[in-house]
Amino acid sequence: RSITAKGSSEAKILRVFAFMVITDMTDSHYVYTIYSEQHDKYYRGYSMNPTQRLIQHNEGKSPYTSNYCPWNLIYVEELNDKSSALKREKVLKKYSKLQIIDLINLPKNCVLKFH
C-alpha cells in the first residue's frame, strides 16, 4: 500500500506534518515587552501576534498582568523560530529595568510594525 495514496491515514499525517513544517518556517515568532505606566511594571513574553497578545493582557486574560492594566507595547523582537524566541524570552525575563529601557532604542526593536 502506498503512503501517498489520497485518503490514506499515512498521507493525511504527511500532509499535516508538511503543513506544520511550512507554517513554522513562514510564521514569525516574537518576544515582546509591555509596560504599565500606572504601576511602573514591565512584562516580557512570547507571541506569534504581539498586537493580539497586548489586547489579551489589557482585557485581563493573563493572570499575572491582569492587575496592572493598562499595558503599552514598548518592545518587539522578531525571531526565526519558536525555539529561538522562547530562549530569548527566558533571557529577557532576567533583565533589569535599566536593561529593558536600553532595549527600546535598539535597531532590532520592531515595535512600530505593531502600532
C-alpha positions as CSV (number, residue, x, y, z in Angstrom):
1,R,0.0,0.0,0.0
2,S,1.3,3.4,-1.0
3,I,1.6,6.1,1.8
4,T,0.9,8.8,-0.8
5,A,-2.4,7.3,-1.8
6,K,-5.0,10.0,-1.5
7,G,-7.2,9.5,1.6
8,S,-4.9,7.1,3.4
9,S,-4.2,7.9,7.0
10,E,-0.5,8.0,6.4
11,A,-1.0,10.5,3.6
12,K,-3.1,12.7,5.9
13,I,-0.4,12.5,8.5
14,L,2.3,13.5,6.0
15,R,0.2,16.4,4.8
16,V,-0.4,17.7,8.3
17,F,3.3,17.3,9.1
18,A,4.3,19.2,5.9
19,F,1.9,21.9,6.8
20,M,3.3,22.2,10.3
21,V,6.9,22.4,9.0
22,I,6.0,25.0,6.4
23,T,3.9,27.0,8.8
24,D,6.7,27.1,11.4
25,M,9.2,28.2,8.7
26,T,6.9,31.0,7.4
27,D,5.3,32.4,10.6
28,S,7.1,34.9,12.6
29,H,7.8,34.4,16.3
30,Y,8.2,37.4,18.6
31,V,9.3,38.3,22.1
32,Y,7.7,41.4,23.4
33,T,7.8,43.8,26.4
34,I,4.8,45.6,27.7
35,Y,4.8,48.4,30.2
36,S,2.2,49.6,32.7
37,E,3.0,53.3,33.3
38,Q,0.3,53.4,36.0
39,H,2.1,50.7,38.1
40,D,5.7,51.2,36.7
41,K,5.8,47.4,35.8
42,Y,7.3,45.6,32.8
43,Y,6.3,42.2,31.5
44,R,8.2,40.1,28.9
45,G,6.6,37.4,26.8
46,Y,6.4,35.4,23.6
47,S,3.8,35.5,21.0
48,M,3.2,35.0,17.3
49,N,0.9,38.0,17.3
50,P,2.0,40.7,19.7
51,T,-0.9,43.0,18.9
52,Q,-3.5,40.4,19.8
53,R,-1.5,39.4,22.9
54,L,-1.5,43.0,24.1
55,I,-5.2,43.1,23.7
56,Q,-5.5,39.9,25.8
57,H,-3.3,41.5,28.5
58,N,-5.4,44.6,28.6
59,E,-8.6,42.6,28.7
60,G,-7.3,40.8,31.9
61,K,-6.9,37.4,30.3
62,S,-3.4,36.9,31.7
63,P,-3.3,36.2,35.4
64,Y,0.0,37.9,36.1
65,T,-0.7,41.1,34.2
66,S,-4.5,41.5,34.9
67,N,-3.9,43.6,38.0
68,Y,-1.7,46.2,36.3
69,C,-3.7,47.4,33.3
70,P,-3.4,49.3,31.0
71,W,-0.4,48.0,29.2
72,N,1.6,49.5,26.3
73,L,3.7,47.6,23.8
74,I,7.2,49.1,24.0
75,Y,9.5,46.4,22.5
76,V,9.1,43.7,19.9
77,E,11.9,41.5,18.6
78,E,11.3,39.1,15.7
79,L,13.0,35.7,15.7
80,N,13.2,32.9,13.1
81,D,11.6,30.1,15.1
82,K,9.7,29.3,18.3
83,S,12.7,27.7,20.0
84,S,14.9,30.8,19.5
85,A,12.1,33.1,20.6
86,L,11.5,31.1,23.8
87,K,15.2,31.1,24.6
88,R,15.3,34.9,24.1
89,E,12.2,35.3,26.3
90,K,14.0,33.5,29.1
91,V,17.0,35.8,28.8
92,L,14.8,38.9,28.7
93,K,12.8,37.9,31.8
94,K,16.1,38.2,33.7
95,Y,16.8,41.8,32.5
96,S,16.7,44.6,35.0
97,K,14.6,47.7,34.4
98,L,17.6,49.6,33.0
99,Q,18.4,46.8,30.6
100,I,14.8,46.8,29.4
101,I,14.9,50.6,28.9
102,D,18.1,50.1,26.8
103,L,16.3,47.6,24.6
104,I,13.7,50.1,23.4
105,N,16.3,52.1,21.4
106,L,17.9,49.1,19.7
107,P,17.6,48.8,15.9
108,K,16.1,45.3,16.3
109,N,13.1,46.8,18.1
110,C,10.3,46.4,15.5
111,V,7.5,47.7,17.8
112,L,6.5,50.3,15.1
113,K,5.3,47.4,12.9
114,F,2.6,46.8,15.5
115,H,1.2,50.3,16.1
